[in-house]
Amino acid sequence: MKVTLDRKNNNYLFEAKGASGVPVYIDNKTEDVSKGASPMELLLMGVGGCSAIDIIMILKKQRQEITSYKMEVEGDRTEVREAKPFKKIHVMLSLEGKIDEAKAIRAAQLSFEKYCSVSITLEASVEVSYSINLNGKKLEIN
């Protein structure tokens, strides 16, 4: 896998592209007007996007009817030397539709524990957790 970055201004704005050729803009969040996501935001988006694809794929295979899928991904940071890496990432899934509770829980477990390459890449140094709201009800995860 390979991505490219091309600087787009005299400051910190970059256009990144992967094999798909779809541009993603990356910028420094310390600037007053940012024109892209920060690298740390992209990391959170990667965790969310990776698990979302897994979970939807699993639920579709189980013939579950998803009418709405939303996520919030929040990262807690800590100081290490001059950097501020994530120490914890929490993913809140909000699902709506005709979805069996046990299947929603199992799909999330499979994603975070087996399939999501992004969260599995991070697991050695970052605690990744998740919770699920299904049709407005918070599900209990063992």
Backbone hydrogen bonds, N-H to C=O, Kabsch-Sander energy under -0.5 kcal/mol:
donor,donor_aa,acceptor,acceptor_aa,energy
4,T,17,K,-2.6
6,D,15,E,-1.8
8,K,13,L,-3.1
9,N,13,L,-0.8
14,F,26,I,-2.9
15,E,6,D,-2.4
16,A,14,F,-0.6
16,A,24,V,-3.3
17,K,4,T,-2.2
18,G,22,V,-0.5
21,G,18,G,-1.4
24,V,16,A,-2.3
26,I,14,F,-2.5
27,D,37,A,-1.8
29,K,27,D,-0.5
31,E,28,N,-1.4
34,S,32,D,-0.6
37,A,25,Y,-2.3
42,L,38,S,-2.4
43,L,39,P,-1.6
44,L,40,M,-1.8
45,M,41,E,-2.7
46,G,42,L,-2.2
47,V,43,L,-2.0
48,G,44,L,-2.5
49,G,45,M,-3.2
50,C,46,G,-2.4
51,S,47,V,-2.1
52,A,48,G,-2.5
53,I,49,G,-2.1
54,D,50,C,-1.9
55,I,51,S,-3.0
56,I,52,A,-2.5
57,M,53,I,-2.3
58,I,54,D,-2.7
59,L,55,I,-2.7
60,K,56,I,-2.6
61,K,57,M,-2.0
62,Q,58,I,-1.3
63,R,60,K,-1.7
64,Q,59,L,-2.6
65,E,98,K,-2.0
66,I,64,Q,-0.8
67,T,65,E,-0.6
67,T,96,E,-2.6
68,S,96,E,-1.5
70,K,94,S,-2.4
72,E,92,M,-1.7
74,E,72,E,-0.5
74,E,90,H,-2.8
76,D,88,K,-2.9
78,T,85,P,-2.3
80,V,83,A,-2.4
83,A,80,V,-2.5
87,K,76,D,-3.3
88,K,76,D,-1.6
89,I,127,E,-2.9
90,H,74,E,-3.0
91,V,129,S,-2.4
92,M,72,E,-3.1
92,M,90,H,-0.5
93,L,91,V,-0.6
93,L,131,S,-2.9
94,S,70,K,-2.9
95,L,93,L,-0.5
95,L,133,N,-3.1
96,E,68,S,-2.1
98,K,65,E,-1.1
99,I,97,G,-1.6
104,A,100,D,-2.1
105,I,101,E,-2.4
106,R,102,A,-2.4
107,A,103,K,-2.3
108,A,104,A,-2.0
109,Q,105,I,-2.5
110,L,106,R,-2.7
111,S,107,A,-2.2
112,F,108,A,-2.7
113,E,109,Q,-2.5
114,K,110,L,-1.9
115,Y,110,L,-2.2
116,C,111,S,-3.2
117,S,115,Y,-1.0
120,I,116,C,-2.3
121,T,117,S,-1.9
122,L,118,V,-1.6
123,E,119,S,-1.3
125,S,122,L,-2.2
126,V,122,L,-2.2
127,E,87,K,-2.2
128,V,126,V,-0.7
129,S,89,I,-2.8
129,S,127,E,-0.6
131,S,91,V,-2.3
133,N,93,L,-2.8
134,L,132,I,-0.5
134,L,137,K,-3.0
135,N,95,L,-3.1
135,N,133,N,-0.5
137,K,134,L,-1.8
139,L,132,I,-2.8
141,I,139,L,-0.5
142,N,140,E,-0.5
